[in-house]
Amino acid sequence: MKALTRDRHIRLSLLDASPLWDGVRRGHPHLEPEACACLTQLLSATALLQGRTLFAERLQLLIKGSGRAKAVVADCWPDGTIRGVLDLGVTEHQDWIAAPGVLQVMRSTAVGQPYIGNLELVEGGIQVQVEHYLQQSEQIQASLTLWCAASTGEAGGLLVEPLPDCPPDRLARLVQAIEGLEVVPYWERTPEFLASWVSQGEGTEELVAADLFYRCRCTRESLLETLRRFPEPQKADLFKGDEPLEVRCDYCGTRYPITRGDLSPRDA
């Protein structure tokens, strides 16, 4: 949900991400709960950023770092479809996200070339990386709060953006409210509660709301279309004798058996 406080000084985006946690756990059963929590937080951050454009574009966030997560990807589409994947690194680092590394942001609409921006990682978790991106790449001062309990799957996010005419005293009260969220249990952080918390009881005006669905967009036909565009020598290297090739989708784990004949031109 994207909203504006009734005093029109603060814009906020709110998300109940517990359903995303359920999708991550089902789609990536090989990941431990803490890894699923990391992926759920990046999915939440991506959905909240997409909400800034009223869900009119596809948005993908990719973090490549030196922490326990070698790479984390979240991919959110205008129709509410969202998916993600996490690759584990081989490291003694205790943090899931750690510098050095890079945050890549890809935005694309139905027309035109996608915009791809890269930013070096700073010290901190996913919410710190996204705040740094907003400040450096979009010149926006914003506060992002993400949470996901690995034991229960209670997850969500809050993106707060003071508008340019926000008075200093209102901004100070906003900072105090955000810092005070630490005492609020995860189960109580519903979008309705958060909207009231940030507006300090004055209420908000809802701008847009959207449902999210954790599901993959892969199909056998789209995979074949991609493989058919490979150069002939590369396609030949995919197969050993006459045995079919099994291709696994990183996002959902679906396995597609592919034969040499499947890669022949359609009119062949």
DRENMI-822923 format. One record per residue: residue in three letters; x, y, z of N, C-alpha, C in turn. Coordinates in steps of 0.001 Angstrom, whole numbers, plus 500000, padded with zeros to 6 digits. Example, Ala and Ser with C-alpha at 12.3 -4.5 7.8 and 13.67 -1.06 7.14 Angstrom:
2
ALA513190494310507800512300495500507800513200496700507800SER512850497750507080513670498940507140512900500030507870
This chain:
268
MET500842498812500000500000500000500000500884501247500000LYS500528502215499186501229503495499136500262504565499636ALA500732505422500522499832506394501148500555507705501401LEU499754508716501751500247510052502080499583510469503384THR500378510985504317499782511441505568498846512618505305ARG497828512753506141496811513793505911497382515210505976ASP498506515380506679499135516706506673499967516926505404ARG500044515863504542500695515919503237502186516249503336HIS502798515785504432504230516008504623505054514743504437ILE504400513565504478505156512307504472504472511314503532ARG505285510717502653504801509655501780505348508331502325LEU504516507315502333504953506046502880504411504868502070SER505189503810502054504786502555501425504889501466502482LEU503872500606502532503785499604503589503530498240502974LEU504071497205503597503962495872503022503885494813504112ASP502905493928503981502861492701504777503514491620503922ALA504720491210504300505508490289503475505444488845503956SER504606488543504925504518487162505401504141486183504291PRO503217486530503364502946485618502246504166485387501350LEU505046486379501242506270486188500456507170485156501121TRP507238485206502438508022484205503174507513482799502865ASP506206482629502851505640481307502545506063480860501148GLY506034481780500174506437481441498820507903481081498728VAL508747481808499453510181481528499449510460480147500035ARG509819479827501137510045478533501782509607477378500882ARG508490477556500177508034476500499270508913476406498028GLY509331477553497508510097477550496269511565477212496437HIS512089477361497669513521477114497899513694476249499149PRO513221475018499113513288474169500314514708473842500754HIS515696474040499870517081473745500222517709474836501081LEU517054476004501182517629477116501940517232477031503409GLU518155477358504286517858477422505709516975478642505991PRO516268478640507119515344479745507408515993481123507367GLU517232481246507845517888482553507845518149483048506425ALA518480482134505509518671482524504116517350482944503504CYS516275482230503843514942482603503352514544483981503861ALA514938484299505096514632485620505651515371486706504878CYS516626486447504522517400487412503732516733487650502381LEU516339486581501714515682486723500414514346487440500547THR513588487122501592512293487783501809512476489281502012GLN513535489689502700513776491118502907514096491817501589LEU514863491167500713515151491807499425513889491875498570LEU513052490857498617511768490904497911510924492065498426SER510902492243499737510126493331500335510642494686499881ALA511966494854499896512563496123499467512239496409498006THR512277495371497167511985495552495744510542495968495531ALA509631495316496231508217495662496093507946497092496570LEU508588497503497653508383498858498154508948499901497191LEU510094499618496598510644500545495608509753500614494371GLN509232499477493943508347499476492781507094500309493058GLY506647500306494297505473501084494667505669502576494508ARG506921503050494515507175504477494324506745504934492935THR506704504013491949506266504366490592504851503849490327LEU504118503612491407502726503151491304502636501849490517PHE503640500988490682503648499636490110503528499666488581ALA504149500653487936504035500806486483505227500210485737GLU506170499592486445507356499092485785507800497774486407ARG508647497083485683509317495920486244510567496407486956LEU510819495865488127511971496282488909512715495049489417GLN514006495039489192514841493931489655516003494477490466LEU516213493898491644517366494225492473518280493012492553LEU519566493244492373520572492197492472521685492684493387ILE521985491888494404523101492187495296524135491084495153LYS525343491476494781526489490567494778527452491068495835GLY527694490245496834528526490700497921529499489659498422SER530070489935499590531097489077500172530618488405501448GLY529307488468501716528765487851502909528329486416502678ARG527484485931503551526996484552503441526175484366502176ALA525562485428501687524848485392500412525788485914499327LYS526188485024498419527053485455497320526283486339496351ALA525029485987496115524165486782495227522720486598495659VAL521968487695495657520532487656495954519826488475494886VAL518753487905494321518018488573493252516535488612493615ALA515903489752493372514454489892493492513935490540492225ASP512844489999491691512311490423490396510816490651490547CYS510372491905490412508975492274490649508377492875489378TRP507178492398488991506532492809487755505284493645488042PRO504854494468487075503686495338487303502401494593487644ASP502296493315487229501074492569487520501051491982488924GLY502058492308489740502099491801491108502873490519491287THR503386489958490194504213488761490288505596489125490809ILE506072488375491775507407488620492322508079487280492564ARG509375487234492320510135485999492501511544486371492917GLY512298485385493417513656485675493845514482484421493976VAL515782484622494130516712483509494290517908483985495100LEU518490483076495872519664483386496684520703482299496472ASP521935482715496160523065481798496029523963481946497246LEU524262480836497870525094480861499070526561481011498704GLY527281481783499501528699481951499301529506481031500200VAL530770480925499920531686480149500755532539481155501526THR532136481451502735532797482498503506532584482259504991GLU533455482817505791533322482758507243532580483973507787HIS532148484849506886531468486084507309530157485741507999GLN529827486485509039528605486247509794527388486940509196ASP527605488009508442526494488771507876526102488202506518TRP524817488269506219524343487774504926524760488707503800ILE524715490002504048525119490995503048526337491729503577ALA527398491760502777528627492421503238529406492947502043ALA530039494107502239530944494678501241532293493952501321PRO533073493978500211532800494679498954531805493916498091GLY531169494663497205530181494078496317529448495172495584VAL528342494809494955527607495779494149526108495549494280LEU525361496637494271523905496608494158523553497048492750GLN522830496189492041522391496524490686520884496711490690VAL520430497799490108519009498114490004518636498173488532MET517667497359488125517196497364486743515729497742486723ARG515421498802485986514045499252485799513692499125484320SER512512498619484031512087498516482636510573498642482554THR510109499300481489508685499464481222508332498681479968ALA507072498769479586506630498021478412507311498503477141VAL507748499752477125508437500297475957509773500870476392GLY510721500879475471512011501484475768512999500505476373GLN514255500926476401515322500117476945515323500194478479PRO515703499090479132515747499132480592516872500027481092TYR516656500612482262517697501375482937518397500452483919ILE519710500406483887520484499581484803521496500474485516GLY521413500493486826522348501269487625523098500376488596ASN524365500673488812525210499906489728525790500818490789LEU525810500311492019526328501091493135527127500156494037GLU528304500602494445529124499791495333528418499624496686LEU528540498434497256527943498186498560528650498996499639VAL527855499399500630528402500034501827528218499059502980GLU528741499404504134528588498529505292527139498570505767GLY526542497397505914525170497329506382524363496317505604GLY523132496075506074522258495096505462521498495658504276ILE520446494936503887519696495285502684519076496669502802GLN518498496996503945517835498295504049518837499442503947VAL520041499243504441521074500269504320521478500449502859GLN521597499335502120521974499418500700520917500172499901VAL519652499907500167518576500554499415518490502035499767GLU518633502373501040518642503788501428519802504517500749HIS520956503859500689522123504460500040521863504669498550TYR521211503700497917520867503838496494519929505026496278LEU518893505138497094517944506242496931518629507596497103GLN519534507672498055520215508937498303521193509280497190GLN521974508299496739523025508565495769522514508636494331SER521589507746493967521156507648492575519897508437492268GLU519033508619493258517785509337493006517654510598493836GLN518694510913494628518727512114495465517472512219496349ILE517137511108496976515956511035497832516395510619499235GLN515983511394500218516215511035501608515029510202502081ALA515268508946502374514181508058502775514684507093503831SER513751506553504608514080505568505628513363504264505286LEU514112503177505243513546501863504952513725500966506169THR512650500346506600512691499396507700512181498057507192LEU512998497018507342512644495669506902512742494719508084TRP511875493710508087511972492698509129511459491361508595CYS512044490291509105511578488940508802512100488016509889ALA511203487416510633511582486479511683511767485100511074ALA512990484579511135513269483279510531512520482144511223SER512106482349512468511426481285513210509934481224512919THR509329482366512564507874482417512368507458482856510967GLY508339483516510236507979484017508918507216485327508939GLU507087485955510116506442487271510179507367488290509533ALA506896488909508460507781489760507668507016490961507133GLY507758492018506856507130493207506300508156494292506022GLY507659495435505599508545496542505295507818497868505339LEU508573498914505596508050500274505661509065501212505018LEU508638501914503983509475502923503322508838504281503561VAL509589505166504207509075506480504592509901507551503904GLU509195508497503273509865509542502502509296510915502878PRO510015511687503689509543513041503998509560513898502731LEU508514514667502506508447515534501338509222516834501597PRO509601517547500544510489518716500713509979519770501686ASP508662519916501799508134520968502674507822520466504083CYS508332519293504435508078518750505773508772519619506825PRO508013520197507788508617521079508802509600520310509682PRO510602520988510213511607520335511051511008519598512251ASP509989520199512904509414519529514065508672518263513669ARG508025518266512483507332517063512001508348515987511641LEU509464516399511056510516515451510706511107514825511964ALA511284515626513008511825515105514266510887514071514872ARG509573514332514810508611513370515337508572512100514495LEU508803512251513187508853511088512312510040510193512668VAL511211510797512856512402510042513231512163509300514545GLN511521509973515480511228509352516773510283508167516606ALA509301508299515718508356507207515495509045506004514861ILE509922506253513890510634505152513227511540504429514217GLU512260505189515025513135504575516026512321503799517053GLY511120504267517343510270503604518326509690502284517859LEU509785501988516560509268500716516039509987499516516634GLU511169499731517183511934498623517756511167497919518866VAL510285498618519547509549498007520655508247497365520190VAL507905497505518921506653496941518402506920495543517871PRO506241494520518385506469493155517891506069493021516425TYR506704492076515739506468491916514308505001491630513999TRP504360490825514815502982490442514513502025491631514556GLU502430492695515236501563493876515371501780494890514242ARG502827494691513425503174495681512403502370495475511119THR501078495566511208500220495495510030500297496823509275PRO499960496838507979499962498110507252499089499163507916GLU497961498761508452497061499718509100497714500317510346PHE498352499455511137499025499948512339500166500887511973LEU500964500499510976502114501312510586501687502672510043ALA500585502694509282500088503962508763499692504892509906SER499033504333510914498645505134512076499864505555512884TRP500838504660512983502058504944513751502841506099513127VAL503007506052511816503778507095511144503023508424511141SER501704508359510919500905509600510887500595510104512285GLN500978509306513292500755509653514703499281509916514981GLY498463509031514401497034509069514670496244510029513811GLU496912510836512978496196511817512159495588511194510908GLY496000509973510573495418509295509423496218509511508145THR495921508674507161496597508756505873495579508682504740GLU496019509116503573495217509022502355495859507960501457GLU495127506884501197495669505805500379495761506243498923LEU496936506056498326497154506438496936496952505262495985VAL497476504115496354497331502925495516497632501711496380ALA497008500593496038497259499330496726497358498225495687ALA498154497223495983498330496125495040498616494842495809ASP498175493729495236498460492422495809499717491855495154LEU500518491163495940501716490512495434501532489000495441PHE502103488354494442501995486903494327503395486345494083TYR503862485511495017505165484905494824505007483708493884ARG505401483887492659505346482798491691506317483092490554CYS506756482021489917507722482150488831506991482401487512ARG507696482988486577507133483269485257507733482367484179CYS508499481354484589509151480501483608508137479582482915THR508385479303481650507611478338480882508581477547480001ARG508164476390479600509004475579478725509248476297477400GLU508211476953476859508350477610475568509319478791475636SER509250479581476716510180480711476830511614480216476963LEU511810479102477661513143478527477775513649478072476414LEU512793477394475647513202476935474323513546478103473405GLU512765479182473480513046480341472641514424480919472963THR514791480925474236516107481422474625517215480511474108LEU517048479204474288518078478258473866518227478225472343ARG517135478429471619517211478420470152518053479563469608ARG518201480622470381518999481771469928520487481573470170PHE520873480483470866522289480212471089522965479904469752PRO524255480224469599524997479813468406525025478283468294GLU525089477786467065525040476341466850526133475592467607PRO527393476059467622528414475343468400528072475262469889GLN527484476345470430527124476345471845525984475376472109LYS525012475315471210523912474361471374524434472934471311ALA525400472665470421525947471312470303526659470890471582ASP527300471857472268528030471540473497527102471214474666LEU525826471546474539524890471304475633524571469821475808PHE524711469046474767524254467658474798525423466684474777LYS525236465587475479526186464491475466525509463303474786GLY525921463023473564525267461964472806523824462324472515ASP522946461358472659521522461586472396520724461801473669GLU521401461900474802520694462077476064520082463479476138PRO518853463573476674518235464896476808518956465734477865LEU518835467028477730519401467976478686518316468367479677GLU518656468409480950517689468848481956518081470236482448VAL517190471190482244517432472573482645516549472889483845ARG517154473420484881516436473744486110516295475249486265CYS515083475717486547514854477140486790515381477508488178ASP516248478510488235516807478922489523515758479528490440TYR514720480110489878513716480797490687512754479842491384CYS512325478790490682511287477922491252511677476455491332GLY512807476076490734513253474698490807512624473752489806THR511737474261488941511117473406487924512181472893486958ARG512109471603486634513077470983485733512415470708484381TYR513103471125483318512591470955481965513546470057481176PRO513091468855480740513932468030479864513896468585478443ILE515077468768477860515209469346476522515987468371475637THR515510468107474429516210467261473473516804468112472357ARG517670467511471572518246468218470422517144468700469490GLY516156467861469287515072468216468372514275469403468843ASP514203469602470164513447470744470688514058472077470258LEU515368472079469959516046473320469617516086473576468124SER515449472701467353515357472933465919514417474089465649PRO514628474841464576513712475937464231512290475424464126ARG511331476285464463509926475871464459509446475380463111ASP509978475969462030509501475593460711510282474424460113ALA511192473845460943511988472719460438511154471462460394
